[in-house]
């Protein structure tokens, strides 16, 4: 049984150079998991923060579940707790403080019925870094295309 990817943060892979990644559990309420299973999640502005030796996911938007009374629904942008071992939290805190790295969620998925988030330790990219990467990717694609054309002949 594979992992069921719910959402990916493509903006994070574009804006950050991802150096390391790890899996964390996500504490959710009932209506949140229902909305998540319907893929009503936006991760574009989300990031992780560590406070008082606990990891929190900030800025994750999970749309309200539409089949429930508004009083019973969740707040779409509430801060959600991440489930990590103390050793992992200490390691993340040390790396993010020492090197000036940011902890960003890369994707949210279900693993054996549990909501998981893949966190990445990323260094912010400058505009010229992004342009250079796009140029490299385009040149690589052109070379592969030319090779394929040469093989056909």
Contact map, one row per residue, 1 for C-alpha under 8 A:
111000000000000000000000000000000000000000000000000000000000000000000000000000000000000000000000000000000000000100000000000000000000000000000000000000000
111100000000000000000000000000000000000000000000000000000000000000000000000000000000000000000000000000000000001000000000000000000000000000000000000000000
111110000000000000000000000000000000000000000000000000000000000000000000000000000000000000000000000000000000111100000000000000000000000000000000000000000
011111000000000000000000000000000000000000000000000000000000000000000000000000000000000000000000000000000000111000000000000000000000000000000000000000000
001111110000000000000000000000000000000000000000000000000000000000000000000000000000000000000000000000000011110000000000000000000000000000000000000000000
000111110000000000000000000000000001101010000000000000000000000000000000000000000000000000000000000000000011110000000000000000000000000000000000000000000
000011111000000000000000000000000000001011100000000000000000000000000000000000000000000000000000000000000011100000000000000000000000000000000000000000000
000011111100000000000000000000000000000000100000000000000000000000000000000000000000000000000000000000000111000000000000000000000000000000000000000000000
000000111111100000000000000000000000000000110000000000000000000000000000000000000000000000000000000000001110000000000000000000000000000000000000000000000
000000011111110000000000000000000000000000010000000000000000000000000000000000000000000000000000000000000100000000000000000000000000000000000000000000000
000000001111111000000000000000000000000000010000000000000000000000000000000000000000000000000000000000000000000000000000000000000000000000000000000000000
000000001111111100000000000000000000000000010000000000000000000000000000000000000000000000000000000000011100000000000000000000000000000000000000000000000
000000001111111111000000000000000000000000000000000000000000000000000000000000000000000000000000000000000100000000000000000000000000000000000000000000000
000000000111111110000000000000000000000000000000000000000000000000000000000000000000000000000000000000000000000000000000000000000100000000000000000000000
000000000011111110000000000000000000000000000000000000000000000000000000000000000000000000000000000000000000000000000000000111000100000000000000000000000
000000000001111111000000000000000000000000000000000000000000000000000000000000000000000000000000000000000000000000000000011110000000000000000000000000000
000000000000111111100000000000000000000000000000000000000000000000000000000000000000000000000000000000000000000000000000011110000000000000000000000000000
000000000000100111111000000000000000000000000000000000000000000000000000000000000000000000000000000000000000000000000001111000000000000000000000000000000
000000000000000011111000000000000000000000000000000000000000000000000000000000000000000000000000000000000000000000000001111000000000000000000000000000000
000000000000000001111100000000000000000000000000000000000000000000000000000000000000000000000000000000000000000000000001110000000000000000000000000000000
000000000000000001111110000000000000000000000000000000000000000000000000000000000000000000000000000000000000000000000111100000000000000000000000000000000
000000000000000000011111000000000000000000000000000000000000000000000000000000000000000000000000000000000000000000000111000000000000000000000000000000000
000000000000000000001111100000000000000000000000000000000000000000000000000000000000000000000000000000000000000000011110000000000000000000000000000000000
000000000000000000000111110000000000000000000000000000000000000000000000000000000111000000000000000000000000000000011110000000000000000000000000000000000
000000000000000000000011111000000000000000000000000000000000000000000000000000000111000000000000000000000000000001111000000000000000000000000000000000000
000000000000000000000001111100000000000000000000000000000000000000000000000000011110000000000000000000000000000000111000000000000000000000000000000000000
000000000000000000000000111110000000000000000000000000000000000000000000000000011110000000000000000000000000000000100000000000000000000000000000000000000
000000000000000000000000011111011000000000000000000000000000000000000000000000010000000000000000000000000000000000000000000000000000000000000000000000000
000000000000000000000000001111111000000000000000000000000000000000000000010000000000000000000000000000000000000000000000000000000000000000000000000000000
000000000000000000000000000111111100000000000000000000000000000000000000000000000000000000000000000000000000000000000000000000000000000000000000000000000
000000000000000000000000000011111110000000000000000000000000000110000000110000000000000000000000000000000000000000000000000000000000000000000000000000000
000000000000000000000000000111111111000000000000000000000000011110000000010000000000000000000000000000000000000000000000000000000000000000000000000000000
000000000000000000000000000111111111100000000000000000000000000000000000000000000000000000000000000000000000000000100000000000000000000000000000000000000
000000000000000000000000000001111111110000000000000000000000000010000000000000000000000000000000000000000000000000000000000000000000000000000000000000000
000000000000000000000000000000111111111110000000000000000000011110000000000000000000000000000000000000000000000000000000000000000000000000000000000000000
000001000000000000000000000000011111111110000000000000000000010000000000000000000000000000000000000000000000000000000000000000000000000000000000000000000
000001000000000000000000000000001111111100000000000000000000000000000000000000000000000000000000000000000000000000000000000000000000000000000000000000000
000000000000000000000000000000000111111100000000000000000000000000000000000000000000000000000000000000000000000000000000000000000000000000000000000000000
000001100000000000000000000000000011111110000000000000000000000000000000000000000000000000000000000000000000000000000000000000000000000000000000000000000
000000000000000000000000000000000011111111000000000000000000011000000000000000000000000000000000000000000000000000000000000000000000000000000000000000000
000001100000000000000000000000000011001111100000000000000001111000000000000000000000000000000000000000000000000000000000000000000000000000000000000000000
000000100000000000000000000000000000000111111000000000000001110000000000000000000000000000000000000000000000000000000000000000000000000000000000000000000
000000111000000000000000000000000000000011111100000000000011100000000000000000000000000000000000000000001000000000000000000000000000000000000000000000000
000000001111000000000000000000000000000001111100000000000001000000000000000000000000000000000000000000000000000000000000000000000000000000000000000000000
000000000000000000000000000000000000000001111110000000000011000000000000000000000000000000000000000000000000000000000000000000000000000000000000000000000
000000000000000000000000000000000000000000111111000000001111000000000000000000000000000000000000000000011000000000000000000000000000000000000000000000000
000000000000000000000000000000000000000000001111100000001111000000000000000000000000000000000000000001111000000000000000000000000000000000000000000000000
000000000000000000000000000000000000000000000111110000111100000000000000000000000000000000000000000001111000000000000000000000000000000000000000000000000
000000000000000000000000000000000000000000000011111000111100000000000000000000000000000000000000000000100000000000000000000000000000000000000000000000000
000000000000000000000000000000000000000000000001111111110000000000000000000000000000000010001000000000000000000000000000000000000000000000000000000000000
000000000000000000000000000000000000000000000000111111110000000000000000000000000000000000000000000000000000000000000000000000000000000000000000000000000
000000000000000000000000000000000000000000000000011111000000000000000000000000000000000000000000000000000000000000000000000000000000000000000000000000000
000000000000000000000000000000000000000000000000011111100000000000000000000000000000010011000000000000000000000000000000000000000000000000000000000000000
000000000000000000000000000000000000000000000000011111110000000000000000000000001100000010000000000000000000000000000000000000000000000000000000000000000
000000000000000000000000000000000000000000000001111011111000000000000000000000001111000010000000000000000000000000000000000000000000000000000000000000000
000000000000000000000000000000000000000000000001111001111100000000000000000000111100000000000000000000000000000000000000000000000000000000000000000000000
000000000000000000000000000000000000000000000111100000111111000000000000000000111100000000000000000000000000000000000000000000000000000000000000000000000
000000000000000000000000000000000000000000000111100000011111000000000000000011110000000000000000000000000000000000000000000000000000000000000000000000000
000000000000000000000000000000000000000000101110000000001111100000000000000011100000000000000000000000000000000000000000000000000000000000000000000000000
000000000000000000000000000000000000000011111110000000001111110000000000000111100000000000000000000000000000000000000000000000000000000000000000000000000
000000000000000000000000000000000000000011100000000000000011111000000000000111000000000000000000000000000000000000000000000000000000000000000000000000000
000000000000000000000000000000010011000111000000000000000001111100000000000110000000000000000000000000000000000000000000000000000000000000000000000000000
000000000000000000000000000000010010000110000000000000000000111110000000000100000000000000000000000000000000000000000000000000000000000000000000000000000
000000000000000000000000000000110010000000000000000000000000011111000000111100000000000000000000000000000000000000000000000000000000000000000000000000000
000000000000000000000000000000110110000000000000000000000000001111110000100000000000000000000000000000000000000000000000000000000000000000000000000000000
000000000000000000000000000000000000000000000000000000000000000111110000000000000000000000000000000000000000000000000000000000000000000000000000000000000
000000000000000000000000000000000000000000000000000000000000000011111000000000000000000000000000000000000000000000000000000000000000000000000000000000000
000000000000000000000000000000000000000000000000000000000000000011111101100000000000000000000000000000000000000000000000000000000000000000000000000000000
000000000000000000000000000000000000000000000000000000000000000000111111100000000000000000000000000000000000000000000000000000000000000000000000000000000
000000000000000000000000000000000000000000000000000000000000000000011111100000000000000000000000000000000000000000000000000000000000000000000000000000000
000000000000000000000000000000000000000000000000000000000000000000001111100000000000000000000000000000000000000000000000000000000000000000000000000000000
000000000000000000000000000000000000000000000000000000000000000000011111110000000000000000000000000000000000000000000000000000000000000000000000000000000
000000000000000000000000000000100000000000000000000000000000000110011111111000000000000000000000000000000000000000000000000000000000000000000000000000000
000000000000000000000000000010110000000000000000000000000000000100000001111100000000000000000000000000000000000000000000000000000000000000000000000000000
000000000000000000000000000000000000000000000000000000000000000100000000111111000000000000000000000000000000000000000000000000000000000000000000000000000
000000000000000000000000000000000000000000000000000000000001111100000000011111000000000000000000000000000000000000000000000000000000000000000000000000000
000000000000000000000000000000000000000000000000000000000111110000000000001111100000000000000000000000000000000000000000000000000000000000000000000000000
000000000000000000000000000000000000000000000000000000000111100000000000001111110000000000000000000000000000000000000000000000000000000000000000000000000
000000000000000000000000000000000000000000000000000000011111000000000000000011111000000000000000000000000000000000000000000000000000000000000000000000000
000000000000000000000000011100000000000000000000000000011100000000000000000001111100000000000000000000000000000000000000000000000000000000000000000000000
000000000000000000000000011000000000000000000000000001111000000000000000000000111110000000000000000000000000000000000000000000000000000000000000000000000
000000000000000000000001111000000000000000000000000001111000000000000000000000011111000000000000000000000000000000000000000000000000000000000000000000000
000000000000000000000001111000000000000000000000000000100000000000000000000000001111100000000000000000000000000000000000000000000000000000000000000000000
000000000000000000000001100000000000000000000000000000100000000000000000000000000111110110000000000000000000000000000000000000000000000000000000000000000
000000000000000000000000000000000000000000000000000000000000000000000000000000000011111110000000000000000000000000000000000000000000000000000000000000000
000000000000000000000000000000000000000000000000000010000000000000000000000000000001111111000000000000000000000000000000000000000000000000000000000000000
000000000000000000000000000000000000000000000000000000000000000000000000000000000000111111100000000000000000000000000000000000000000000000000000000000000
000000000000000000000000000000000000000000000000000000000000000000000000000000000001111111110000000000000000000000000000000000000000000000000000000000000
000000000000000000000000000000000000000000000000010011100000000000000000000000000001111111111000000000000000000000000000000000000000000000000000000000000
000000000000000000000000000000000000000000000000000010000000000000000000000000000000011111111100000000000000000000000000000000000000000000000000000000000
000000000000000000000000000000000000000000000000000000000000000000000000000000000000001111111110000000000000000000000000000000000000000000000000000000000
000000000000000000000000000000000000000000000000000000000000000000000000000000000000000111111111000000100000000000000000100000000000000000000000000000000
000000000000000000000000000000000000000000000000010000000000000000000000000000000000000011111111100000000000000000000000000000000000000000000000000000000
000000000000000000000000000000000000000000000000000000000000000000000000000000000000000001111111110000000000000000000000000000000000000000000000000000000
000000000000000000000000000000000000000000000000000000000000000000000000000000000000000000111111111110000000000000000000000000000000000000000000000000000
000000000000000000000000000000000000000000000000000000000000000000000000000000000000000000011111111111100000000000000000100000000000000000000000000000000
000000000000000000000000000000000000000000000000000000000000000000000000000000000000000000001111111110000000000000000000000000000000000000000000000000000
000000000000000000000000000000000000000000000000000000000000000000000000000000000000000000000111111110000000000000000000000000000000000000000000000000000
000000000000000000000000000000000000000000000000000000000000000000000000000000000000000000000011111110000000000000000000000000000000000000000000000000000
000000000000000000000000000000000000000000000000000000000000000000000000000000000000000000000011111111000000000000000000001000000000000000000000000000000
000000000000000000000000000000000000000000000000000000000000000000000000000000000000000000000011111111100000000000000000111100000000000000000000000000000
000000000000000000000000000000000000000000000011000000000000000000000000000000000000000000000001000111110000000000000000111100000000000000000000000000000
000000000000000000000000000000000000000000000011100000000000000000000000000000000000000000010001000011111000000000000011110000000000000000000000000000000
000000000001000000000000000000000000000000000111000000000000000000000000000000000000000000000000000001111100000000000011110000000000000000000000000000000
000000001001000000000000000000000000000000100111000000000000000000000000000000000000000000000000000000111111000000001111000000000000000000000000000000000
000000011101100000000000000000000000000000000000000000000000000000000000000000000000000000000000000000011111000000001111000000000000000000000000000000000
000011111000000000000000000000000000000000000000000000000000000000000000000000000000000000000000000000001111100000001110000000000000000000000000000000000
000011110000000000000000000000000000000000000000000000000000000000000000000000000000000000000000000000001111110000111100000000000000000000000000000000000
001111100000000000000000000000000000000000000000000000000000000000000000000000000000000000000000000000000011111000111000000000000000000000000000000000000
001111000000000000000000000000000000000000000000000000000000000000000000000000000000000000000000000000000001111111110000000000000000000000000000000000000
011100000000000000000000000000000000000000000000000000000000000000000000000000000000000000000000000000000000111111110000000000000000000000000000000000000
101000000000000000000000000000000000000000000000000000000000000000000000000000000000000000000000000000000000011111000000000000000000000000000000000000000
000000000000000000000000000000000000000000000000000000000000000000000000000000000000000000000000000000000000011111100000000000000000000000000000000000000
000000000000000000000000100000000000000000000000000000000000000000000000000000000000000000000000000000000000011111110000000000000000000000000000000000000
000000000000000000000000111000001000000000000000000000000000000000000000000000000000000000000000000000000001111011111000000000000000000000000000000000000
000000000000000000000011110000000000000000000000000000000000000000000000000000000000000000000000000000000001111001111100000000000000000000000000000000000
000000000000000000000011110000000000000000000000000000000000000000000000000000000000000000000000000000001111100000111110000000000000000000000000000000000
000000000000000000001111000000000000000000000000000000000000000000000000000000000000000000000000000000001111000000011111000000000000000000000000000000000
000000000000000000001111000000000000000000000000000000000000000000000000000000000000000000000000000000111110000000001111100000000000000000000000000000000
000000000000000001111100000000000000000000000000000000000000000000000000000000000000000000000000000000111100000000000111110000000000000000000000000000000
000000000000000001111000000000000000000000000000000000000000000000000000000000000000000000010001000011110000000000000011111000000000000000000000000000000
000000000000000111110000000000000000000000000000000000000000000000000000000000000000000000000000000011110000000000000001111100000000000000000000000000000
000000000000000111100000000000000000000000000000000000000000000000000000000000000000000000000000000111000000000000000000111110000000000000000000000000000
000000000000001110000000000000000000000000000000000000000000000000000000000000000000000000000000000011000000000000000000011111000000000000000000000000000
000000000000001110000000000000000000000000000000000000000000000000000000000000000000000000000000000000000000000000000000001111101100000000000000000000000
000000000000001000000000000000000000000000000000000000000000000000000000000000000000000000000000000000000000000000000000000111111100000000000000000000000
000000000000000000000000000000000000000000000000000000000000000000000000000000000000000000000000000000000000000000000000000011111110000000000000000000000
000000000000000000000000000000000000000000000000000000000000000000000000000000000000000000000000000000000000000000000000000001111111000000000000000000000
000000000000000000000000000000000000000000000000000000000000000000000000000000000000000000000000000000000000000000000000000011111111100000000000000000000
000000000000011000000000000000000000000000000000000000000000000000000000000000000000000000000000000000000000000000000000000011111111110000000000000000000
000000000000000000000000000000000000000000000000000000000000000000000000000000000000000000000000000000000000000000000000000000111111111000000000000000000
000000000000000000000000000000000000000000000000000000000000000000000000000000000000000000000000000000000000000000000000000000011111111100000000000000000
000000000000000000000000000000000000000000000000000000000000000000000000000000000000000000000000000000000000000000000000000000001111111110000000000000000
000000000000000000000000000000000000000000000000000000000000000000000000000000000000000000000000000000000000000000000000000000000111111111000000000000000
000000000000000000000000000000000000000000000000000000000000000000000000000000000000000000000000000000000000000000000000000000000011111111100000000000000
000000000000000000000000000000000000000000000000000000000000000000000000000000000000000000000000000000000000000000000000000000000001111111110000000000000
000000000000000000000000000000000000000000000000000000000000000000000000000000000000000000000000000000000000000000000000000000000000111111111000000000000
000000000000000000000000000000000000000000000000000000000000000000000000000000000000000000000000000000000000000000000000000000000000011111111100000000000
000000000000000000000000000000000000000000000000000000000000000000000000000000000000000000000000000000000000000000000000000000000000001111111110000000000
000000000000000000000000000000000000000000000000000000000000000000000000000000000000000000000000000000000000000000000000000000000000000111111111000000000
000000000000000000000000000000000000000000000000000000000000000000000000000000000000000000000000000000000000000000000000000000000000000011111111100000000
000000000000000000000000000000000000000000000000000000000000000000000000000000000000000000000000000000000000000000000000000000000000000001111111110000000
000000000000000000000000000000000000000000000000000000000000000000000000000000000000000000000000000000000000000000000000000000000000000000111111111000000
000000000000000000000000000000000000000000000000000000000000000000000000000000000000000000000000000000000000000000000000000000000000000000011111111100000
000000000000000000000000000000000000000000000000000000000000000000000000000000000000000000000000000000000000000000000000000000000000000000001111111110000
000000000000000000000000000000000000000000000000000000000000000000000000000000000000000000000000000000000000000000000000000000000000000000000111111111000
000000000000000000000000000000000000000000000000000000000000000000000000000000000000000000000000000000000000000000000000000000000000000000000011111111100
000000000000000000000000000000000000000000000000000000000000000000000000000000000000000000000000000000000000000000000000000000000000000000000001111111110
000000000000000000000000000000000000000000000000000000000000000000000000000000000000000000000000000000000000000000000000000000000000000000000000111111111
000000000000000000000000000000000000000000000000000000000000000000000000000000000000000000000000000000000000000000000000000000000000000000000000011111111
000000000000000000000000000000000000000000000000000000000000000000000000000000000000000000000000000000000000000000000000000000000000000000000000001111111
000000000000000000000000000000000000000000000000000000000000000000000000000000000000000000000000000000000000000000000000000000000000000000000000000111111
000000000000000000000000000000000000000000000000000000000000000000000000000000000000000000000000000000000000000000000000000000000000000000000000000011111
